[in-house]
Amino acid sequence: MADCRSTDDGPSVICIGEALVDLLAPVGVALKDAREFTLAPGGAPANVAVGLTRLGVRASFAGKVGDDPFGSLLHDTLQRAGVDISHLRVTSDARTTLAWVARPTADTPEFLFYRNPGADALLRADELDPAYLLGASIVHFGSLSLSAEPARSATLAAIGTAREAGRLVSYDPNWRPDVWSSASEGHAWMLEGLARADLVKVNEAELTLLTGSPDPPEGAGELLDRGAKLVVVTGGGSGAYFANSRAHGFVPAFEVSVIDTTGCGDAFTAALLVQVLDAPQPLEHVDDTYLRAALRFANAAAALTATRQGVIPALPDRAQVEVLCRGEIDVHDPLDSR
């Protein structure tokens, strides 16, 4: 993997999954107590696609939205951000999915999805062109697209095509219990995603859910045994742990004045994928020095995102991330004031 980037004019990374609209409660207010909400385009794979584009990587979003004002908002937002939306589909059979989001405390996020079904769940396998998928170096997906048919089959077919052709598959198993009929169903399908992934990024709660262990070295080791080539465990404000067959370690986070942590994981994922594209060796053999620098870059992207509310408006560009990595800005100063 001396140069994992695409060599043609297509995207280097294709992000498959949900684009939805977040309705954000004021920070520090629980959903049941909120009386006003801020509307923001979102959805983890869509956020990652925008994050990649801001960081200078050609990225595509492949998914489905409703033929409604919220679907138009998502279309326009992704297009303005420079994301390739040639595989963004529109349907009149369901409305664009909505997600009500609150952060009453930094450690207790609340999510409530209006999706029965949502347009994102209606993506079909025949709407994803295999030749287009193989034009990219990385195919990235999340667990929400495994929660309902036909999107589940579409996602599994797409990542199957990618893996068979030797493309790298990246997986972010977001745990959102509200979208599953039961916790056991969600757990089972999230494990199915793991079985098909080369790069796995999880937070500590998801690591515990998937492995039964809250310990990053132990849990990451189990995920490597399941077939992952690189596992990264994020710990919020503490930092992130990495492990592959050659190296493992912890990289501390940057201290910032936190406004909203929503989407920090997506910013981290986008920045990590940027580094993976430039990795000098196959993912399982990348050395400690490179991985520590890669996670420092990803930690910086996540930290900057935390200094503003919302996700897409808060995602930083490459220059901002590099400046923070060099320590040339006041990390306690919100991004809006710079």
ZAMARGU-4260 file (C-alpha; in steps of 0.2 Angstrom, whole numbers, plus 5000, padded with zeros to 4 digits):
<rodrens>
0) 5000/5000/5000 | 5014/5012/4995 | 5001/5024/4988 | 4983/5019/4992 | 4975/5034/4982
5) 4965/5032/4967 | 4974/5035/4951 | 4960/5042/4940 | 4948/5056/4943 | 4936/5046/4954
10) 4935/5047/4973 | 4948/5039/4984 | 4936/5035/4997 | 4917/5030/4995 | 4906/5032/5011
15) 4891/5021/5010 | 4876/5023/5022 | 4865/5036/5030 | 4863/5054/5026 | 4850/5062/5038
20) 4845/5078/5047 | 4850/5080/5065 | 4839/5091/5076 | 4851/5097/5090 | 4845/5101/5107
25) 4855/5115/5116 | 4871/5108/5124 | 4868/5103/5142 | 4849/5100/5140 | 4841/5083/5139
30) 4829/5078/5125 | 4814/5078/5137 | 4818/5096/5143 | 4823/5104/5126 | 4811/5116/5119
35) 4821/5122/5104 | 4832/5113/5092 | 4845/5117/5078 | 4843/5109/5062 | 4859/5102/5055
40) 4863/5090/5040 | 4872/5074/5046 | 4873/5055/5046 | 4890/5047/5050 | 4895/5041/5033
45) 4890/5058/5025 | 4900/5067/5039 | 4915/5057/5035 | 4913/5061/5017 | 4913/5079/5020
50) 4927/5078/5033 | 4938/5069/5020 | 4934/5083/5007 | 4939/5096/5019 | 4955/5087/5022
55) 4959/5087/5003 | 4954/5070/4999 | 4942/5066/4985 | 4927/5057/4993 | 4910/5051/4988
60) 4894/5048/4997 | 4883/5034/4992 | 4866/5033/5000 | 4847/5038/4998 | 4837/5053/5004
65) 4819/5057/5003 | 4811/5068/4989 | 4807/5081/5002 | 4815/5098/5009 | 4827/5088/5021
70) 4833/5077/5006 | 4836/5093/4996 | 4846/5101/5011 | 4857/5085/5012 | 4860/5085/4993
75) 4864/5104/4993 | 4875/5102/5008 | 4885/5088/5001 | 4887/5096/4984 | 4893/5112/4991
80) 4906/5103/5002 | 4913/5096/4986 | 4908/5078/4989 | 4904/5067/4974 | 4885/5064/4975
85) 4884/5054/4959 | 4878/5039/4969 | 4866/5049/4981 | 4849/5042/4976 | 4832/5050/4980
90) 4816/5041/4983 | 4797/5046/4986 | 4794/5030/4995 | 4800/5037/5012 | 4805/5053/5020
95) 4822/5058/5024 | 4827/5051/5041 | 4828/5063/5056 | 4838/5061/5072 | 4835/5071/5088
100) 4851/5073/5097 | 4855/5079/5114 | 4871/5080/5125 | 4864/5083/5143 | 4882/5079/5149
105) 4898/5075/5139 | 4896/5057/5143 | 4878/5054/5140 | 4872/5057/5122 | 4854/5054/5118
110) 4848/5049/5101 | 4830/5047/5095 | 4828/5042/5076 | 4812/5045/5066 | 4815/5031/5053
115) 4800/5019/5050 | 4807/5017/5037 | 4818/5031/5033 | 4824/5034/5015 | 4842/5029/5019
120) 4836/5011/5023 | 4829/5009/5005 | 4845/5009/4996 | 4846/4994/4984 | 4861/4984/4979
125) 4857/4988/4960 | 4859/5007/4964 | 4878/5004/4968 | 4888/5002/4952 | 4902/4989/4956
130) 4914/4998/4943 | 4912/5014/4953 | 4916/5005/4969 | 4931/4998/4962 | 4937/5015/4956
135) 4940/5020/4975 | 4954/5014/4986 | 4944/5013/5002 | 4925/5009/5005 | 4919/5015/5022
140) 4903/5010/5030 | 4894/5011/5047 | 4882/4999/5056 | 4866/5009/5054 | 4865/5003/5036
145) 4865/4985/5042 | 4849/4989/5052 | 4836/4987/5039 | 4833/4980/5022 | 4836/4983/5007
150) 4851/4994/5013 | 4858/4980/5023 | 4860/4969/5007 | 4866/4984/4997 | 4880/4987/5010
155) 4885/4969/5011 | 4886/4967/4992 | 4896/4983/4990 | 4909/4979/5004 | 4910/4961/4997
160) 4914/4968/4980 | 4927/4979/4987 | 4936/4966/4997 | 4936/4953/4983 | 4945/4966/4972
165) 4958/4970/4986 | 4951/4987/4991 | 4952/4992/5009 | 4936/4991/5019 | 4934/5003/5034
170) 4920/5001/5047 | 4913/5012/5061 | 4901/5002/5071 | 4891/5016/5079 | 4879/5009/5092
175) 4862/5017/5091 | 4850/5005/5100 | 4835/5015/5094 | 4837/5009/5076 | 4837/4990/5080
180) 4822/4980/5084 | 4832/4972/5099 | 4849/4974/5106 | 4853/4956/5102 | 4849/4959/5083
185) 4860/4975/5083 | 4874/4966/5091 | 4873/4951/5079 | 4873/4962/5064 | 4887/4974/5070
190) 4898/4958/5072 | 4894/4954/5054 | 4901/4970/5049 | 4917/4967/5059 | 4919/4951/5049
195) 4921/4961/5033 | 4932/4975/5039 | 4950/4979/5037 | 4950/4995/5048 | 4939/4996/5063
200) 4936/5012/5073 | 4926/5010/5089 | 4924/5020/5105 | 4926/5012/5122 | 4907/5008/5124
205) 4906/5000/5107 | 4922/4990/5111 | 4914/4983/5127 | 4898/4979/5117 | 4907/4970/5104
210) 4920/4961/5114 | 4914/4961/5132 | 4930/4970/5137 | 4932/4988/5142 | 4951/4986/5141
215) 4957/4993/5124 | 4972/4981/5122 | 4962/4966/5126 | 4947/4971/5116 | 4957/4977/5101
220) 4966/4961/5102 | 4950/4951/5100 | 4945/4962/5085 | 4962/4958/5077 | 4959/4940/5080
225) 4942/4942/5071 | 4951/4948/5055 | 4954/4967/5057 | 4971/4973/5051 | 4970/4989/5061
230) 4960/4993/5076 | 4958/5010/5084 | 4949/5013/5100 | 4944/5031/5104 | 4942/5037/5122
235) 4935/5054/5119 | 4944/5067/5129 | 4958/5055/5134 | 4964/5050/5117 | 4965/5035/5106
240) 4973/5017/5106 | 4979/5008/5091 | 4984/4990/5087 | 4989/4980/5072 | 5001/4965/5070
245) 5016/4976/5072 | 5013/4989/5084 | 5001/4996/5098 | 5000/5011/5109 | 4990/5026/5115
250) 4990/5044/5108 | 4984/5057/5120 | 4970/5069/5115 | 4972/5088/5113 | 4964/5099/5126
255) 4951/5111/5119 | 4937/5121/5125 | 4923/5109/5121 | 4907/5116/5114 | 4899/5100/5107
260) 4906/5083/5105 | 4893/5077/5092 | 4902/5071/5076 | 4920/5071/5084 | 4921/5052/5080
265) 4917/5056/5062 | 4930/5069/5061 | 4942/5057/5068 | 4938/5044/5056 | 4939/5055/5041
270) 4957/5061/5047 | 4962/5043/5050 | 4957/5038/5033 | 4967/5052/5026 | 4982/5045/5034
275) 4978/5027/5029 | 4978/5033/5011 | 4996/5038/5013 | 5002/5023/5023 | 5019/5017/5017
280) 5015/4999/5020 | 5000/4987/5021 | 4989/4992/5035 | 4993/4977/5046 | 5012/4981/5045
285) 5012/5000/5047 | 5024/5004/5061 | 5023/5013/5077 | 5030/5030/5072 | 5018/5032/5057
290) 5003/5026/5067 | 5006/5038/5082 | 5007/5052/5069 | 4991/5047/5061 | 4982/5046/5077
295) 4989/5063/5082 | 4982/5070/5066 | 4965/5062/5069 | 4964/5068/5087 | 4967/5085/5081
300) 4953/5084/5069 | 4941/5078/5082 | 4947/5091/5095 | 4944/5105/5083 | 4926/5098/5079
305) 4922/5099/5097 | 4925/5118/5098 | 4909/5121/5088 | 4891/5115/5088 | 4885/5104/5075
310) 4895/5092/5064 | 4897/5097/5046 | 4900/5116/5050 | 4913/5111/5063 | 4923/5099/5052
315) 4941/5107/5050 | 4951/5109/5035 | 4969/5101/5033 | 4978/5118/5037 | 4968/5120/5053
320) 4973/5102/5059 | 4991/5104/5054 | 4992/5120/5064 | 4985/5112/5079 | 4997/5097/5077
325) 5011/5109/5077 | 5005/5118/5093 | 5003/5135/5084 | 4986/5140/5090 | 4978/5142/5107
330) 4969/5125/5109 | 4957/5133/5122 | 4951/5145/5110 | 4935/5140/5101 | 4937/5138/5082
335) 4924/5151/5078 | 4935/5164/5086 | 4950/5161/5075
</rodrens>
